[in-house]
Every structure is written in structure tokens, then in C-alpha cells.
Amino acid sequence: MPAITHHIPDALLAAYAAGNLPQPYALVVAAHVSLCLECRAAFEAHQAVGGAVLESASAQEVSAGLKANILDLLDAPVTPAPSYRRSGVYPGPVMAALKGRPPRWKSLGLGVRQSILTAGREGSVRLLCIPAGQAVPDHSHNGLELTLVLQGSFSDETGRFGVGDVEVADQALEHTPIADAGADCICLAATDAPLRFSSLIPRLLQPLFRI
């Protein structure tokens, strides 16, 4: 795999390590960390710091009832979550979101396809497959978008993004991503708000495609 040059910002890694990142973004970060040695080391460092803080924190007294409830929870049987390995271009965290099954692609037109993995109050995360040479309509953002490349590459006004790279886009960025020549570009994209498309047709189709 080519060198990864676009990484997860440290603040997002810290939030992920603390368990404070919304699920759509947490999935993108988990997938990137599984591919990127640099961000994996940074994530483990954040975990170590968090563990040290917990160990040094002073003990807090709790009521007998709360203590009993906590002990009951600790004694309750736990069913381990299924473990998924990388399959093809899809890292283990993505395969977990897919429950081990191939993506269920739906056409967005012009050869572009999507597979929505989750959608809810915290946002949505989806797989996008964009044919080589095809552009995503010009758009800006109502919130934060994280896009991780799993296959191929794309380019926009900010640069080129290959396998393992993450583009972080916010309200300040308006861009027109174009899939580069070669393999179709497959991305994992998480958003917490609908995109803002510049042209009329994408805006009309937006509710149908849930973008």
C-alpha cells in the first residue's frame, strides 16, 4: 500500500480513544487506524494517557445500592461481539459494520454507487464507489465530513487522496472530488449533516439518496 499522507487529526484520535466520538466518525477512525501505523501509535498513546489519568484519580464513594448494581453488571454474562477480519479492500471495522456480508450497492447515477451502513441522529456513514474519471457534484458542507479511501484515489481542490488517506472537510471547504484514473475509487464517508450541493439536480435528488 502506498504511503499514507493524510491522517486523522489528533483531536479526533483523542476523542475516539476516550469513547466520545459519534459512531459514524468512530467507524472511519477505526478503519483508518487499522491501516495506518502512525495513527495507530498515536491512538495507543492516547489510550495509555487515559489509563494513567484513571489510575491517578482519587477514589469516589458511592452508595451501597449503586455499588451493588455495578457489581451485578460486572458479574453478568457477556456475549463477545463477532470478530471480523479484512476482506478485499474492506478493513475489519468496515466488515463488522457490514456484518461480514458484501456491500449492498444502490445506484446514484453516472456509475456512482453507495451503500449506507448506518444512519441516525448522530449522522450517517456510507460506502461510495465512484468510477475512474467521474466527479462528485460540487458541494460544501453543513457539518463535518470524514472520507477514507479504501481503493483507488480521488483528487480535489485540496490535493490527492489515495488508499488509507482521510480527507477532513468542514463548512469552509467547497470542492469537486474526481476519481483518478485506474481502479474505481471506493471510499468510506461519515457526515453529521446533509451536504450542500451547488447545482439544482443534486439538490432535488438529495432526499431520495439521503446524502
Helices and strands as residue ranges (DSSP letters): H 10-17, H 23-35, H 37-56, H 64-75, H 92-97, E 106-109, E 112-120, E 123-130, E 139-141, E 145-151, E 154-156, E 159-161, E 166-169, E 178-179, E 185-191, E 195-197, H 200-209
